[in-house]
Amino acid sequence: MPRIIIDKEKCKSCGICIETCPNKLIKFASSTNKQGMMPAEFVDNDKKCTGCALCAISCPEIAIKEVIR
């Protein structure tokens, strides 16, 4: 099952990954990171992630890694 990992400390809350995800599986977290930003958060309760990696490719901070389990 494809899955991504977001490094919340690298995320600068630009929202590009949120807009890029075709299945809308990324949202802003409700808590802040050490920089005071609300980082992106991966939410895939229904296992809809296809592993396309568009979010990782579009992230300017290289804060997203695709992990396949």
PyMOL Python script that loads the backbone (N, CA, C, O; Angstrom):
from pymol import cmd

cmd.read_pdbstr("""\
ATOM      1  N   MET A   1       0.841  -1.181   0.000  1.00  0.00           N
ATOM      2  CA  MET A   1       0.000   0.000   0.000  1.00  0.00           C
ATOM      3  C   MET A   1       0.889   1.247   0.000  1.00  0.00           C
ATOM      4  O   MET A   1       1.681   1.426   0.925  1.00  0.00           O
ATOM      5  N   PRO A   2       0.780   2.099  -0.997  1.00  0.00           N
ATOM      6  CA  PRO A   2       1.589   3.325  -1.048  1.00  0.00           C
ATOM      7  C   PRO A   2       1.278   4.249   0.126  1.00  0.00           C
ATOM      8  O   PRO A   2       0.146   4.322   0.605  1.00  0.00           O
ATOM      9  N   ARG A   3       2.289   4.933   0.562  1.00  0.00           N
ATOM     10  CA  ARG A   3       2.154   5.860   1.685  1.00  0.00           C
ATOM     11  C   ARG A   3       3.269   6.896   1.581  1.00  0.00           C
ATOM     12  O   ARG A   3       4.356   6.593   1.089  1.00  0.00           O
ATOM     13  N   ILE A   4       3.006   8.100   2.035  1.00  0.00           N
ATOM     14  CA  ILE A   4       4.050   9.127   2.059  1.00  0.00           C
ATOM     15  C   ILE A   4       4.360   9.509   3.495  1.00  0.00           C
ATOM     16  O   ILE A   4       3.551   9.314   4.402  1.00  0.00           O
ATOM     17  N   ILE A   5       5.545  10.056   3.675  1.00  0.00           N
ATOM     18  CA  ILE A   5       5.947  10.587   4.981  1.00  0.00           C
ATOM     19  C   ILE A   5       6.332  12.048   4.774  1.00  0.00           C
ATOM     20  O   ILE A   5       7.131  12.372   3.896  1.00  0.00           O
ATOM     21  N   ILE A   6       5.763  12.912   5.580  1.00  0.00           N
ATOM     22  CA  ILE A   6       6.045  14.341   5.502  1.00  0.00           C
ATOM     23  C   ILE A   6       6.897  14.721   6.706  1.00  0.00           C
ATOM     24  O   ILE A   6       6.516  14.477   7.851  1.00  0.00           O
ATOM     25  N   ASP A   7       8.053  15.319   6.436  1.00  0.00           N
ATOM     26  CA  ASP A   7       8.912  15.826   7.501  1.00  0.00           C
ATOM     27  C   ASP A   7       8.316  17.163   7.957  1.00  0.00           C
ATOM     28  O   ASP A   7       8.519  18.191   7.310  1.00  0.00           O
ATOM     29  N   LYS A   8       7.601  17.142   9.042  1.00  0.00           N
ATOM     30  CA  LYS A   8       6.869  18.321   9.505  1.00  0.00           C
ATOM     31  C   LYS A   8       7.779  19.489   9.855  1.00  0.00           C
ATOM     32  O   LYS A   8       7.353  20.642   9.797  1.00  0.00           O
ATOM     33  N   GLU A   9       9.024  19.206  10.216  1.00  0.00           N
ATOM     34  CA  GLU A   9       9.952  20.285  10.548  1.00  0.00           C
ATOM     35  C   GLU A   9      10.503  20.973   9.290  1.00  0.00           C
ATOM     36  O   GLU A   9      10.891  22.139   9.351  1.00  0.00           O
ATOM     37  N   LYS A  10      10.541  20.279   8.172  1.00  0.00           N
ATOM     38  CA  LYS A  10      10.991  20.892   6.909  1.00  0.00           C
ATOM     39  C   LYS A  10       9.860  21.641   6.213  1.00  0.00           C
ATOM     40  O   LYS A  10      10.111  22.575   5.451  1.00  0.00           O
ATOM     41  N   CYS A  11       8.622  21.239   6.470  1.00  0.00           N
ATOM     42  CA  CYS A  11       7.459  21.823   5.786  1.00  0.00           C
ATOM     43  C   CYS A  11       7.293  23.284   6.165  1.00  0.00           C
ATOM     44  O   CYS A  11       7.349  23.645   7.340  1.00  0.00           O
ATOM     45  N   LYS A  12       7.087  24.130   5.143  1.00  0.00           N
ATOM     46  CA  LYS A  12       6.903  25.564   5.370  1.00  0.00           C
ATOM     47  C   LYS A  12       5.483  26.019   5.061  1.00  0.00           C
ATOM     48  O   LYS A  12       5.233  27.212   4.889  1.00  0.00           O
ATOM     49  N   SER A  13       4.550  25.069   4.991  1.00  0.00           N
ATOM     50  CA  SER A  13       3.115  25.356   4.848  1.00  0.00           C
ATOM     51  C   SER A  13       2.760  26.095   3.563  1.00  0.00           C
ATOM     52  O   SER A  13       1.867  26.942   3.565  1.00  0.00           O
ATOM     53  N   CYS A  14       3.444  25.788   2.472  1.00  0.00           N
ATOM     54  CA  CYS A  14       3.148  26.470   1.210  1.00  0.00           C
ATOM     55  C   CYS A  14       1.844  25.959   0.587  1.00  0.00           C
ATOM     56  O   CYS A  14       1.186  26.690  -0.153  1.00  0.00           O
ATOM     57  N   GLY A  15       1.469  24.710   0.879  1.00  0.00           N
ATOM     58  CA  GLY A  15       0.216  24.154   0.371  1.00  0.00           C
ATOM     59  C   GLY A  15       0.282  23.578  -1.024  1.00  0.00           C
ATOM     60  O   GLY A  15      -0.738  23.127  -1.546  1.00  0.00           O
ATOM     61  N   ILE A  16       1.442  23.579  -1.640  1.00  0.00           N
ATOM     62  CA  ILE A  16       1.569  23.056  -3.004  1.00  0.00           C
ATOM     63  C   ILE A  16       1.201  21.570  -3.047  1.00  0.00           C
ATOM     64  O   ILE A  16       0.507  21.134  -3.965  1.00  0.00           O
ATOM     65  N   CYS A  17       1.652  20.804  -2.077  1.00  0.00           N
ATOM     66  CA  CYS A  17       1.337  19.366  -2.060  1.00  0.00           C
ATOM     67  C   CYS A  17      -0.164  19.130  -1.897  1.00  0.00           C
ATOM     68  O   CYS A  17      -0.712  18.186  -2.466  1.00  0.00           O
ATOM     69  N   ILE A  18      -0.817  19.975  -1.133  1.00  0.00           N
ATOM     70  CA  ILE A  18      -2.263  19.850  -0.921  1.00  0.00           C
ATOM     71  C   ILE A  18      -2.997  20.049  -2.233  1.00  0.00           C
ATOM     72  O   ILE A  18      -3.928  19.308  -2.548  1.00  0.00           O
ATOM     73  N   GLU A  19      -2.583  21.046  -2.997  1.00  0.00           N
ATOM     74  CA  GLU A  19      -3.197  21.325  -4.290  1.00  0.00           C
ATOM     75  C   GLU A  19      -2.848  20.267  -5.335  1.00  0.00           C
ATOM     76  O   GLU A  19      -3.643  19.998  -6.236  1.00  0.00           O
ATOM     77  N   THR A  20      -1.678  19.675  -5.219  1.00  0.00           N
ATOM     78  CA  THR A  20      -1.181  18.732  -6.220  1.00  0.00           C
ATOM     79  C   THR A  20      -1.778  17.332  -6.075  1.00  0.00           C
ATOM     80  O   THR A  20      -1.965  16.641  -7.076  1.00  0.00           O
ATOM     81  N   CYS A  21      -2.075  16.909  -4.869  1.00  0.00           N
ATOM     82  CA  CYS A  21      -2.562  15.543  -4.631  1.00  0.00           C
ATOM     83  C   CYS A  21      -3.881  15.302  -5.365  1.00  0.00           C
ATOM     84  O   CYS A  21      -4.879  15.958  -5.068  1.00  0.00           O
ATOM     85  N   PRO A  22      -3.897  14.362  -6.326  1.00  0.00           N
ATOM     86  CA  PRO A  22      -5.124  14.126  -7.094  1.00  0.00           C
ATOM     87  C   PRO A  22      -6.266  13.553  -6.262  1.00  0.00           C
ATOM     88  O   PRO A  22      -7.431  13.698  -6.631  1.00  0.00           O
ATOM     89  N   ASN A  23      -5.949  12.909  -5.153  1.00  0.00           N
ATOM     90  CA  ASN A  23      -6.985  12.314  -4.302  1.00  0.00           C
ATOM     91  C   ASN A  23      -7.273  13.122  -3.044  1.00  0.00           C
ATOM     92  O   ASN A  23      -8.042  12.695  -2.183  1.00  0.00           O
ATOM     93  N   LYS A  24      -6.646  14.300  -2.945  1.00  0.00           N
ATOM     94  CA  LYS A  24      -6.861  15.220  -1.817  1.00  0.00           C
ATOM     95  C   LYS A  24      -6.642  14.529  -0.470  1.00  0.00           C
ATOM     96  O   LYS A  24      -7.496  14.579   0.416  1.00  0.00           O
ATOM     97  N   LEU A  25      -5.482  13.886  -0.336  1.00  0.00           N
ATOM     98  CA  LEU A  25      -5.148  13.139   0.872  1.00  0.00           C
ATOM     99  C   LEU A  25      -4.204  13.891   1.804  1.00  0.00           C
ATOM    100  O   LEU A  25      -3.752  13.347   2.811  1.00  0.00           O
ATOM    101  N   ILE A  26      -3.913  15.133   1.467  1.00  0.00           N
ATOM    102  CA  ILE A  26      -3.012  15.944   2.289  1.00  0.00           C
ATOM    103  C   ILE A  26      -3.767  17.193   2.737  1.00  0.00           C
ATOM    104  O   ILE A  26      -4.480  17.820   1.953  1.00  0.00           O
ATOM    105  N   LYS A  27      -3.597  17.539   4.001  1.00  0.00           N
ATOM    106  CA  LYS A  27      -4.246  18.736   4.547  1.00  0.00           C
ATOM    107  C   LYS A  27      -3.265  19.417   5.494  1.00  0.00           C
ATOM    108  O   LYS A  27      -2.204  18.870   5.794  1.00  0.00           O
ATOM    109  N   PHE A  28      -3.618  20.599   5.958  1.00  0.00           N
ATOM    110  CA  PHE A  28      -2.789  21.275   6.954  1.00  0.00           C
ATOM    111  C   PHE A  28      -3.073  20.661   8.318  1.00  0.00           C
ATOM    112  O   PHE A  28      -4.226  20.392   8.654  1.00  0.00           O
ATOM    113  N   ALA A  29      -2.036  20.440   9.094  1.00  0.00           N
ATOM    114  CA  ALA A  29      -2.170  19.896  10.446  1.00  0.00           C
ATOM    115  C   ALA A  29      -2.805  20.947  11.357  1.00  0.00           C
ATOM    116  O   ALA A  29      -2.782  22.140  11.053  1.00  0.00           O
ATOM    117  N   SER A  30      -3.356  20.500  12.448  1.00  0.00           N
ATOM    118  CA  SER A  30      -3.971  21.432  13.392  1.00  0.00           C
ATOM    119  C   SER A  30      -2.965  21.969  14.406  1.00  0.00           C
ATOM    120  O   SER A  30      -3.279  22.890  15.161  1.00  0.00           O
ATOM    121  N   SER A  31      -1.752  21.399  14.428  1.00  0.00           N
ATOM    122  CA  SER A  31      -0.709  21.880  15.331  1.00  0.00           C
ATOM    123  C   SER A  31       0.462  22.446  14.525  1.00  0.00           C
ATOM    124  O   SER A  31       0.596  22.178  13.331  1.00  0.00           O
ATOM    125  N   THR A  32       1.287  23.216  15.180  1.00  0.00           N
ATOM    126  CA  THR A  32       2.408  23.860  14.494  1.00  0.00           C
ATOM    127  C   THR A  32       3.710  23.085  14.704  1.00  0.00           C
ATOM    128  O   THR A  32       3.842  22.294  15.638  1.00  0.00           O
ATOM    129  N   ASN A  33       4.670  23.339  13.804  1.00  0.00           N
ATOM    130  CA  ASN A  33       6.004  22.756  13.954  1.00  0.00           C
ATOM    131  C   ASN A  33       6.883  23.757  14.722  1.00  0.00           C
ATOM    132  O   ASN A  33       6.381  24.767  15.216  1.00  0.00           O
ATOM    133  N   LYS A  34       8.164  23.487  14.822  1.00  0.00           N
ATOM    134  CA  LYS A  34       9.068  24.359  15.586  1.00  0.00           C
ATOM    135  C   LYS A  34       9.211  25.746  14.974  1.00  0.00           C
ATOM    136  O   LYS A  34       9.597  26.694  15.658  1.00  0.00           O
ATOM    137  N   GLN A  35       8.898  25.866  13.676  1.00  0.00           N
ATOM    138  CA  GLN A  35       8.978  27.161  12.997  1.00  0.00           C
ATOM    139  C   GLN A  35       7.693  27.973  13.170  1.00  0.00           C
ATOM    140  O   GLN A  35       7.614  29.119  12.728  1.00  0.00           O
ATOM    141  N   GLY A  36       6.701  27.381  13.806  1.00  0.00           N
ATOM    142  CA  GLY A  36       5.424  28.052  13.994  1.00  0.00           C
ATOM    143  C   GLY A  36       4.496  27.911  12.798  1.00  0.00           C
ATOM    144  O   GLY A  36       3.480  28.601  12.713  1.00  0.00           O
ATOM    145  N   MET A  37       4.838  27.023  11.875  1.00  0.00           N
ATOM    146  CA  MET A  37       4.019  26.784  10.683  1.00  0.00           C
ATOM    147  C   MET A  37       3.087  25.603  10.923  1.00  0.00           C
ATOM    148  O   MET A  37       3.398  24.715  11.718  1.00  0.00           O
ATOM    149  N   MET A  38       1.961  25.590  10.248  1.00  0.00           N
ATOM    150  CA  MET A  38       1.058  24.443  10.289  1.00  0.00           C
ATOM    151  C   MET A  38       1.435  23.546   9.116  1.00  0.00           C
ATOM    152  O   MET A  38       1.032  23.814   7.984  1.00  0.00           O
ATOM    153  N   PRO A  39       2.197  22.493   9.364  1.00  0.00           N
ATOM    154  CA  PRO A  39       2.713  21.659   8.278  1.00  0.00           C
ATOM    155  C   PRO A  39       1.627  20.811   7.621  1.00  0.00           C
ATOM    156  O   PRO A  39       0.532  20.628   8.153  1.00  0.00           O
ATOM    157  N   ALA A  40       1.979  20.309   6.454  1.00  0.00           N
ATOM    158  CA  ALA A  40       1.084  19.400   5.745  1.00  0.00           C
ATOM    159  C   ALA A  40       1.030  18.076   6.492  1.00  0.00           C
ATOM    160  O   ALA A  40       1.978  17.686   7.175  1.00  0.00           O
ATOM    161  N   GLU A  41      -0.100  17.397   6.348  1.00  0.00           N
ATOM    162  CA  GLU A  41      -0.319  16.132   7.036  1.00  0.00           C
ATOM    163  C   GLU A  41      -1.001  15.162   6.063  1.00  0.00           C
ATOM    164  O   GLU A  41      -1.958  15.532   5.382  1.00  0.00           O
ATOM    165  N   PHE A  42      -0.514  13.946   6.003  1.00  0.00           N
ATOM    166  CA  PHE A  42      -1.056  12.912   5.128  1.00  0.00           C
ATOM    167  C   PHE A  42      -2.178  12.177   5.850  1.00  0.00           C
ATOM    168  O   PHE A  42      -1.969  11.635   6.935  1.00  0.00           O
ATOM    169  N   VAL A  43      -3.370  12.156   5.253  1.00  0.00           N
ATOM    170  CA  VAL A  43      -4.518  11.478   5.845  1.00  0.00           C
ATOM    171  C   VAL A  43      -5.119  10.565   4.783  1.00  0.00           C
ATOM    172  O   VAL A  43      -5.733  11.030   3.822  1.00  0.00           O
ATOM    173  N   ASP A  44      -4.937   9.268   4.968  1.00  0.00           N
ATOM    174  CA  ASP A  44      -5.424   8.300   3.982  1.00  0.00           C
ATOM    175  C   ASP A  44      -6.095   7.120   4.676  1.00  0.00           C
ATOM    176  O   ASP A  44      -5.635   5.983   4.570  1.00  0.00           O
ATOM    177  N   ASN A  45      -7.168   7.395   5.376  1.00  0.00           N
ATOM    178  CA  ASN A  45      -7.880   6.352   6.112  1.00  0.00           C
ATOM    179  C   ASN A  45      -8.507   5.312   5.191  1.00  0.00           C
ATOM    180  O   ASN A  45      -8.688   4.160   5.587  1.00  0.00           O
ATOM    181  N   ASP A  46      -8.837   5.708   3.975  1.00  0.00           N
ATOM    182  CA  ASP A  46      -9.501   4.795   3.041  1.00  0.00           C
ATOM    183  C   ASP A  46      -8.540   4.132   2.061  1.00  0.00           C
ATOM    184  O   ASP A  46      -8.981   3.458   1.129  1.00  0.00           O
ATOM    185  N   LYS A  47      -7.231   4.311   2.254  1.00  0.00           N
ATOM    186  CA  LYS A  47      -6.205   3.684   1.406  1.00  0.00           C
ATOM    187  C   LYS A  47      -6.369   4.061  -0.077  1.00  0.00           C
ATOM    188  O   LYS A  47      -6.380   3.195  -0.953  1.00  0.00           O
ATOM    189  N   LYS A  48      -6.496   5.355  -0.332  1.00  0.00           N
ATOM    190  CA  LYS A  48      -6.673   5.837  -1.701  1.00  0.00           C
ATOM    191  C   LYS A  48      -5.394   6.336  -2.359  1.00  0.00           C
ATOM    192  O   LYS A  48      -5.408   6.684  -3.540  1.00  0.00           O
ATOM    193  N   CYS A  49      -4.287   6.378  -1.619  1.00  0.00           N
ATOM    194  CA  CYS A  49      -3.027   6.849  -2.185  1.00  0.00           C
ATOM    195  C   CYS A  49      -2.560   5.875  -3.271  1.00  0.00           C
ATOM    196  O   CYS A  49      -2.503   4.664  -3.054  1.00  0.00           O
ATOM    197  N   THR A  50      -2.231   6.423  -4.432  1.00  0.00           N
ATOM    198  CA  THR A  50      -1.786   5.594  -5.558  1.00  0.00           C
ATOM    199  C   THR A  50      -0.272   5.537  -5.664  1.00  0.00           C
ATOM    200  O   THR A  50       0.266   4.763  -6.457  1.00  0.00           O
ATOM    201  N   GLY A  51       0.418   6.344  -4.876  1.00  0.00           N
ATOM    202  CA  GLY A  51       1.879   6.380  -4.943  1.00  0.00           C
ATOM    203  C   GLY A  51       2.401   7.160  -6.132  1.00  0.00           C
ATOM    204  O   GLY A  51       3.526   6.929  -6.574  1.00  0.00           O
ATOM    205  N   CYS A  52       1.612   8.073  -6.657  1.00  0.00           N
ATOM    206  CA  CYS A  52       2.011   8.844  -7.844  1.00  0.00           C
ATOM    207  C   CYS A  52       3.215   9.748  -7.570  1.00  0.00           C
ATOM    208  O   CYS A  52       3.948  10.094  -8.497  1.00  0.00           O
ATOM    209  N   ALA A  53       3.422  10.129  -6.326  1.00  0.00           N
ATOM    210  CA  ALA A  53       4.540  10.967  -5.875  1.00  0.00           C
ATOM    211  C   ALA A  53       4.491  12.403  -6.402  1.00  0.00           C
ATOM    212  O   ALA A  53       5.500  13.106  -6.338  1.00  0.00           O
ATOM    213  N   LEU A  54       3.365  12.849  -6.912  1.00  0.00           N
ATOM    214  CA  LEU A  54       3.257  14.241  -7.364  1.00  0.00           C
ATOM    215  C   LEU A  54       3.492  15.215  -6.213  1.00  0.00           C
ATOM    216  O   LEU A  54       4.061  16.290  -6.407  1.00  0.00           O
ATOM    217  N   CYS A  55       3.061  14.844  -5.039  1.00  0.00           N
ATOM    218  CA  CYS A  55       3.267  15.708  -3.871  1.00  0.00           C
ATOM    219  C   CYS A  55       4.760  15.870  -3.576  1.00  0.00           C
ATOM    220  O   CYS A  55       5.233  16.976  -3.313  1.00  0.00           O
ATOM    221  N   ALA A  56       5.490  14.764  -3.623  1.00  0.00           N
ATOM    222  CA  ALA A  56       6.932  14.800  -3.344  1.00  0.00           C
ATOM    223  C   ALA A  56       7.683  15.573  -4.416  1.00  0.00           C
ATOM    224  O   ALA A  56       8.605  16.329  -4.108  1.00  0.00           O
ATOM    225  N   ILE A  57       7.298  15.390  -5.659  1.00  0.00           N
ATOM    226  CA  ILE A  57       7.951  16.085  -6.768  1.00  0.00           C
ATOM    227  C   ILE A  57       7.711  17.597  -6.683  1.00  0.00           C
ATOM    228  O   ILE A  57       8.597  18.388  -7.009  1.00  0.00           O
ATOM    229  N   SER A  58       6.529  17.986  -6.252  1.00  0.00           N
ATOM    230  CA  SER A  58       6.177  19.407  -6.224  1.00  0.00           C
ATOM    231  C   SER A  58       6.663  20.141  -4.981  1.00  0.00           C
ATOM    232  O   SER A  58       6.652  21.372  -4.961  1.00  0.00           O
ATOM    233  N   CYS A  59       7.087  19.429  -3.952  1.00  0.00           N
ATOM    234  CA  CYS A  59       7.489  20.065  -2.692  1.00  0.00           C
ATOM    235  C   CYS A  59       8.818  20.814  -2.841  1.00  0.00           C
ATOM    236  O   CYS A  59       9.852  20.193  -3.088  1.00  0.00           O
ATOM    237  N   PRO A  60       8.797  22.146  -2.691  1.00  0.00           N
ATOM    238  CA  PRO A  60      10.034  22.913  -2.848  1.00  0.00           C
ATOM    239  C   PRO A  60      11.035  22.691  -1.713  1.00  0.00           C
ATOM    240  O   PRO A  60      12.219  22.989  -1.873  1.00  0.00           O
ATOM    241  N   GLU A  61      10.583  22.179  -0.583  1.00  0.00           N
ATOM    242  CA  GLU A  61      11.462  21.957   0.563  1.00  0.00           C
ATOM    243  C   GLU A  61      11.963  20.514   0.648  1.00  0.00           C
ATOM    244  O   GLU A  61      12.728  20.177   1.551  1.00  0.00           O
ATOM    245  N   ILE A  62      11.545  19.680  -0.268  1.00  0.00           N
ATOM    246  CA  ILE A  62      11.886  18.243  -0.282  1.00  0.00           C
ATOM    247  C   ILE A  62      11.540  17.636   1.084  1.00  0.00           C
ATOM    248  O   ILE A  62      12.345  16.927   1.688  1.00  0.00           O
ATOM    249  N   ALA A  63      10.332  17.930   1.550  1.00  0.00           N
ATOM    250  CA  ALA A  63       9.882  17.477   2.860  1.00  0.00           C
ATOM    251  C   ALA A  63       9.026  16.202   2.775  1.00  0.00           C
ATOM    252  O   ALA A  63       8.591  15.677   3.800  1.00  0.00           O
ATOM    253  N   ILE A  64       8.788  15.712   1.559  1.00  0.00           N
ATOM    254  CA  ILE A  64       7.926  14.545   1.390  1.00  0.00           C
ATOM    255  C   ILE A  64       8.692  13.405   0.766  1.00  0.00           C
ATOM    256  O   ILE A  64       9.394  13.570  -0.232  1.00  0.00           O
ATOM    257  N   LYS A  65       8.542  12.233   1.379  1.00  0.00           N
ATOM    258  CA  LYS A  65       9.153  11.020   0.840  1.00  0.00           C
ATOM    259  C   LYS A  65       8.070   9.982   0.636  1.00  0.00           C
ATOM    260  O   LYS A  65       7.189   9.820   1.481  1.00  0.00           O
ATOM    261  N   GLU A  66       8.132   9.289  -0.468  1.00  0.00           N
ATOM    262  CA  GLU A  66       7.187   8.216  -0.721  1.00  0.00           C
ATOM    263  C   GLU A  66       7.728   6.934  -0.098  1.00  0.00           C
ATOM    264  O   GLU A  66       8.887   6.569  -0.294  1.00  0.00           O
ATOM    265  N   VAL A  67       6.884   6.277   0.638  1.00  0.00           N
ATOM    266  CA  VAL A  67       7.246   5.016   1.262  1.00  0.00           C
ATOM    267  C   VAL A  67       6.216   3.984   0.837  1.00  0.00           C
ATOM    268  O   VAL A  67       5.019   4.192   1.033  1.00  0.00           O
ATOM    269  N   ILE A  68       6.650   2.901   0.270  1.00  0.00           N
ATOM    270  CA  ILE A  68       5.716   1.855  -0.136  1.00  0.00           C
ATOM    271  C   ILE A  68       5.832   0.727   0.866  1.00  0.00           C
ATOM    272  O   ILE A  68       6.922   0.210   1.114  1.00  0.00           O
ATOM    273  N   ARG A  69       4.706   0.349   1.439  1.00  0.00           N
ATOM    274  CA  ARG A  69       4.675  -0.727   2.430  1.00  0.00           C
ATOM    275  C   ARG A  69       3.870  -1.883   1.916  1.00  0.00           C
ATOM    276  O   ARG A  69       3.725  -2.891   2.608  1.00  0.00           O
TER     277      ARG A  69
END
""", "prot")
cmd.dss("prot")
cmd.show_as("cartoon", "prot")
cmd.util.cbc("prot")
cmd.orient("prot")
